[in-house]
């Protein structure tokens, strides 16, 4: 988006305020500068050189979750997310901001580097160094360490080719992402086993990495574009039927950037499109589960696939239209606001009486797990596909097989 395009899009905002009630930061902070229309005013003023970054404009722009709830409420159809991304990119380019965040994202978005950090983290944990680091008066460090508790005990790498258990000749490519490929390793294994059992060979190319969303939303447009280009090249060389995603944020980024040469589909949608005769048999699960809808996916797909599980009592988490505070890297860059929003969601979860929290977002799952652990609650957090896989095996129609590539 050029500076001229940015101003044209920003001018479409009539400042009506219908976005205020759905904006998490405005509701929390009660500050006009932390509302969508307030931030658009700041973006306009920055673009026209009427104010500079030292006027706290960057602070208020950084506080935005980019949840885009305001877009759904906007009668003018303002593309707020694109405005924010373009403005952050301009700030980062012109002022060379956030070098530490850029380096952190660089480490997190490459599987080999992330595996090295997993090794280093557990070495520091065994040596007692983490106890010293936790005493540092820097909330972002403490938040990063809290999230690191969810990393696997050993580095994992699921890239490779996984043959089907049936001679169907069908093949799909599975997009596992960067952080999700480590934290959600059980989910990745479950997806491979499900697809293989349904007659689909699964390909996870060694070059599989980050979708670019975290870079794009923090203003690092060039790096985000490079990651999308790599995925285009990778999928363009494949003869697979689909590129299947697991995390909603990755799916949204790949879809909006048209980063896949293969037809893009989420794992839940893939299962829903199967003929009834091919849908795996699922055992009953008589338990109450609360569904959290991520900002990156407001549709009913998760609800529909979970309703395939007999006796599952599924309830919507209250205020599902509001962000949980994870928002990609936001839980690291704005830990105080992120935690406050997470606590609100936790209270809704406790009020629901659910024994399971279900969400299809890696970031949201991390946020809920941390909040649940801090509160000392006994509530499990699952991806919808994990529950589908669990009940598939409990139905006795599948044999658990270790996941190892061919």
N, C-alpha and C positions, 0 to 999 in steps of 0.2 A: 504494500500500500504506500503510494507516494505521499509526501506532505500535503499536496493538493487534494488527493483522494481522502486523506485523513480528515481534513477540514470539511470537505463536502459531506462525508458520512456523519461527522460530529454535529454539523448544522441541522441534521435531520431530527435531532433531539429537541423537543419543544419544552423540556423541563416541566412536564406535567406532574411528575412525582408518583405516578402509578407504580414505579419500580421500588419505591422506598420500603414497602411492607414485605417485599420478598428478598431484600438485601440483608444477608446475615450481619455484615459489619455495621451497617446503619442501625439495625435493630439492637446490636450489642453496644455500640459506642455513641449512638445518638448524635453523630456529627455529620453535618451536611457534606463536608469534604470527604467523608467516608461512605457516601452514597453514590449510586451510578451517575445521576445527573451532576453531582458535585465533581466527580472525577472527570466527567466529560468536559465540564467547564475548565478544569485544570489542564486537560489535554489541549483544549482550544487555546488557552492562554499561553501555554508552552510553545505551541506551534506558531503562534503569532509573535513570539518573543515579548509578550507583555509581562511575563514573570520568569524567574529562573528557578533552578532546582533548589536553591538555598531558601526558598520561600515555603519549605515543607511539602512542596508538590510531590516529590519523589516518595516521601513517607506515606502519603495517602494513596498513591498509586500502588506502592508495594503492599499495602494492607489489603488490597483487593484479592479475593480468592479466585477470581476468574471462573466462578461457578456458572455464570451466565443465566442465572434465574431471572435477571432483569430483562433478558431478551424475550423470554416467554411472556412477560407482563407488558412489554412495550407496544403500544398501539401503532407506533410509527415504524416498527420493525428495524430499529437501529441495531447494527451489528457491533454490539459493545465489545465482544470478545476480540474481534479483529482490530478494533480501535485500540484496545489496551495492549495487545501484542505489538502493534505497530509503534505505539508510543514508547513502550519499554525498549523495543529494538532501537529506536532513535536515540533514546537516552544512553543506552549501553554503547552504541557506536560512537556517539559524539563525545561522551565523557569517560569512556573506558571504565564503566562502573562494574562492581561485583567480581573482581578477579578471583577471590577465594571461592565464591559460589560457582563460578565457571569451572574452576579446577575440580571442585567436588562433583559437579555433574559429569565432568569428563571421566572421573574415576568410576562413578556409579553406573554409567551408561555403557561401559565396555565389560563384557563378561570375564575376560581374563584378569583385568585389573580389579574387578569386584571380588573375584576369588582370592586374589592376593590380599585384599583388605580383610576378607573373612579369616584368613590364616593369621594375619597380624592381630586382629581383634581378639581371637581366642588365645593367642600367645600372651597378649597383654593381660587378659583375664586370668590366666593361670599364674602369671608372675606377680599379680597384685597391683599392677600399674593402673588398672582401671579405677581402683579405689581412690588413687591420688587425682586422676583426671576428673572424677566426679565432684571433687571438692573445688574445682575451678569456678570462679564466680561468673561464668558465661553460660547463660541458659541454653544457647544453641548447641553447645557442646554436650550438655546434659541431655537435651532432647535427642541428639544424634545417638548418644550411647543407649538411651532408652529404646530407641527404634532398633538399634543393632542387636538387642536381646532377641529379636525375632529372626535373625539370620540363622541359617543351618549350622550345625556343629562342624561340618566339614564342607569344603568347596564342592559344588555339584556342577555337572555339565551333561545335559540331556540331548545335546545336538547329535544328529545321526539319522539313520534310516531304520524304521521299525516296521517289519513286515506284518501283513494282515494274518489273522488266524484262519481266514477263509480265502480260497482261490478266486477272488472276484475281479482282480485286475484294477481295482479302484485305488486311487491315491490322493491324499490331501497334504497340504503343508500346514504346519502348526506354528503360529507366532507366539513365542513365549516371552519376548521382551527382555529387559535388563534386570531390574530389581525383582520383578515378579518371577523370573526364572529361578531365582534363589529362594526367596521367601515363600513362594507358592510351589515349591518343588513337588509336594504331594499332589497338588492340583494338576500339575503337568503330567505326572505319572498316571493319575486317574484318567485324564483326557486321552492319553496314548492307549491305555488299556480299553477304554470304552470304544474308541474309534477302531482299534484293531479287532475287537470282538464283534463289531458291526460289519466287518469286512473291508476296512479301509487301511491301507498301508499309510504310515505317517512319516513325513520327512520334516526334520528340523535342521536346516542348513547350518553349517559351522559359522557362517557369517551373520547369523541371526543376532540382532542386538537391540538397541533402543529405537523406539518409534520416533523420537525427537520432540515429544510433547513438553517435557520439562525444560528443554533448551528453548523452545519457541516461546513458552509462557514466561520465561525469565529474560527475554530480549535477545537471546543468542540465535538469531534467525539463520545465519550461515551454517552453523553446526547442525541445526535442525534439518535444514535442507539437504545437507550431506547425508544424514542418516536416512532420510526418505529416499534419496537417490539410490542408496545402497540397497534398500528394500525393493525398489522398482527393478533394479538390475537382477537381483536374486530371483524375484518372482517371475520376471520376464524370461528367465532361462528354464523355468520349471514346466513340466507337463502335468502338474497336479490339477485336480478338479477345482479346489478352493484354497484360499488362505483362511484358516480358521483362527480366530482370536479368543483369548480367555478373559483378558482385562478390558473393561469398558473404555478406560481412558486411551489405551493403545488403539482400540478399534475406532474411536472417534477421530483420533489424529490421523490414522491411516486413511480413513474415509474422506475426511475433509481435505487432505493433501493429495488425494488420489495416488497414494504411494504404492498400491499393489496392482500388478499387471494381471493377477488372478482375481476371480470373483471373490469379494471379501464377505465373510459371514462370521457371526459369533458362534461359539460352540452351542449355546442354548438354542439359537435360531436353527442351526444345522440339525439338531435333534428334532426340533419341532416340525421341520419340513419333511422328515422321514414318513413314509406310509405307516399306518398303525401296525401293520404286520411286522415291520422292521424295528419298531420302537422296543427297546429292551424291557423285559418284565421287571417290575419293581416291587419289593416287599413293602408291606404297610409300615408306617412310622407314626405311631400315636403320640405325638408330642407337639407342643406349641412352639412355633418359630416365628420370629419377627423379621420382616423383609425391609432392608434399607435400600432405597433406590439411589444410586450414585448420581451426581450432577451430570456425569458424562453419558448417562442412559436413563431417560425418563419413561421409556416405553414399558409395555406389560410383558415383555419376553420372559423375564425371570419368574414372574408370577405364573405364567402359563406352564412353563416347564416344571416348576415345583408342584403344581396342581396335578401332575402326573403321578405323584407319590400318594398312594392310598393312605387315608386317615391322618395325613399331616394337617395340623391346624395352623394355617398360615394367616398372620395378621400384618397389616401395614404398620410400620413404625410411625408414631405421631410426627407431624411436621416433616414429612418425607421430602417436601419441596425445598427444605433448607439444607445447606451444606453442613457436613459433619466437621469441617475444619481441617481435613487432611490436604486436599487440593494440591496434589503433586508434591512439590518441594516446600509448600507453605508451612507444613508442620515443623519444618526445620528453620525456615527464615523468619516466621512469626509465631514462635512457640506459645506465647501468652494468649493471643487471640485464638490460636488453634486449640489450645487446651480448654479455654472457656466454651468454645462451640462444641468440643467433644464432650464436655460435662453435661451440656444441655441434652445432647443425644443419649448419653448414658442414663440420664433421669427418665427419658422416654422409654428406653429399653427396660429399665427396672419396672416402670409402671405397666408395661405390656404383659408381664408375667411369663415372658418367653424364656425357654431354656436354651434356645439357639438363636443366634443373629446371623442372617444370611445377607451377603452382599457380593456383587460381581466386580468390585473395584479393589485392586491391590492396596491402594492408599487408604481407602475407607476401612478395609479389614485391619490394616496396621493401626489405624487410629482407635478403632473399637477394642482391639486386643490390648492396647496400652491402657486405655481407660478402664477396661474390665479388670486388668491385673492390678492397677493402682487402687481400685475400689475393693479388691479382694472378693470378687464375685465368681460364681461357678457357672459361667455362660460360655458356650463354645461359639466360635466364629467360623463360618464355612462359606465357600463359594457354592452356588447352586449345583455346579457339576460334581462337586465332592459328595453332596448328598445323593445325587442321582447315581453316582458310581457306588456309593455305600449300599444303597438299597437294591441295586442291581445284583451285587454279590450276596446280599442277605436273602435274595429271592432264590438262591441256589442254582441259578442258570449260568453262572460264570465261575471259572476257576482262577483264583488269584495267581498271576504270573509276574515274576520280577521283570522290571523294565530294563532291558538292555538292547542297545541298537545292534543292527546286523552289520 
